[in-house]
Each structure stands twice: as structure tokens, then as C-alpha cells.
Amino acid sequence: MPTPLHIVVCGGIVPDPLQTLEPAAPNAAFPAQPSLKNEMMLPAVLDPWAAHALFEAAHLSAQVPGSKVWLVSLGPKAKLQQVMMTIAQKAPFELVAIDGPASGFTDAFAAAAALAATIEQIPGLDRGRLLLFGGWESASRGAGSTLQMVGERLGITEQFQGVDRIAARAEGAGFEIMERIEGGRHQVSLLSSPPAVLGWATGYLPEPRNNPQVGMANMRTIMPALQRAKAAAMNGAGPSFASVRLPAVERQTRIVKDMPPEEIAREIVAWMGEE
């Protein structure tokens, strides 16, 4: 029988993908860095990559009896509460909330420091049984490095990125991990035992159905966790922004028949050189 696991999922919140996003310069509400226009009014969802990680964590936890899942999330408490009302019905977990900015302008190094410090303070967390899950990418910060830095701060050197599947091997003989590599192929690795970091791609599990009973059980711990959430100091020596604006929209169309592919390629290269 495999040893029960302690799975910590790092997952932020992002604006709903159907919303139009417009950057705004630093202001009274966000004096340290740019933000999104009407950011606090935009409906939010759990980051899609982090959602895959959470669903995979819940599935693995169900396969290994006695395991526990924590969701560590950095974002404004009001928006976290809104998102948790929905995500709580998908999978059983215990929320660990950090009150801080959730925009894509947050420095990945500062975010990793806040996440690692919070994970270290989780009561009863056993580092020897820890699997740290998170998104391989992100729909907001998109740094692709935050989860790696969290693992390094926690002293975890076994890291797998672009993971699509994890399976517990028979008789507690570790785990089989399938991660994406270049060329559209997968690499299968064997992990003898935790701790390890797994940055998830899309996984292979479908989104779980809403389960009101799971939601009610989760909400008993979610609301107290939001009330206890400590503010994260994210005003360190991060990047500075001279200005923020939407990309310019420019379209020049020319219809030409029977042009050789070599000539088309030369024109594209010349156009790219002018940018």
C-alpha cells in the first residue's frame, strides 16, 4: 500500500477568458505596478493550468488512501471567494489563501517567495511525502518559472515540467510520470518517492462534475481560510514598467496571384526586418 501523500497545488486566479482586457498605468488602487482596467470588476476563474493540476491531485489523492490536498492561491480575497464558490464543488481540498495581486504584472520571483513561505507554514505538512503541483504555464503571469522557483525554495530538486499523467505503481514502488518533450513526444520517468515538483500541461482527465456535497465540505474550511489570509508584500525590487498599452492593430492586405513561394518568403522576411 503506497504511503499517503501530501499534495500542495499552487493555483492563481485569472480574469474570465471571454473578457476584454485593457492595461492601466499605476494608480491609487495599484500604486506599485500596472493593473488591468476595472480589474476588481472582472469575473475571475481558476487558472486553467492550475485547474488541471488540482483535478489530477484530487484523482491521485483518491487512489492513495489517506492522502490530503491543499490549494495555495495568491489573489485578492474578494476574488478568491468568488472563484472558490465554483471550484469548491469540483474536488476536495483545503484552501490556503494569500491576499495579494493576481494580475500578470506581478514579478514571478516575488510570487514564488510568497508561495514558498506560505507552504512552509502549513500545519502538519510532511516534506517527505510532498508532491508540489501547479501549472506548467499560466494564463496571467505566463512566466513558466514560478513553480520551479517555489520548488527550489523548498529544497525540492526532482522537478517535472509539462506533465500529462502520473500513476502510482503497484505495491508502493513509486510513480510513473509522463511529461511532454520536444517533437510532439512524451518522456516517461520513474519517481521512486516524494518530494517532487510537477508542472502540469493539460493532463488527461476531464473536468469533474459539480458535487454539492463536496462543495459544502470544502466551504467549511474555505471561509475561515479567507478570513485568516495574510497580505503578501509584493513590492520588492521587481521589473519596472515605463508604459502599458494594448498592441497596435494594423492590417495591410495585398492580393497577388501566382507568386512563387520563394518570393513570398523573401517578402515576409523583409517585412519582419522592418518591425
Buried (B, 14 or more C-beta within 10 A) or exposed (E): EBBEBBBBBBBBBBBEEEBEBEBBBBEEEBEBBBBBEEBEEBEBBBBBBBBBBBBBBBBBBEEBEEBBBBBBBBBBBEBBBBBBEEBBBBBBBBBBBBBBBBBBBBBBBBBBBBBBBBBEEBEEBEEEBBBBBBBBBBBBBBBBBBBBBBBBBBEBEBBBBBBBBBEBEEEEEBBBBBBBEEEEEBEEBEBEBBBBBBBBBEBEEEEBEEBEEBBEBBBEBBEEBBEEBEEBEBEEEBEEEEEBEEEEEEEEEEEEEEEEEEEEEEEEEEEEEEE
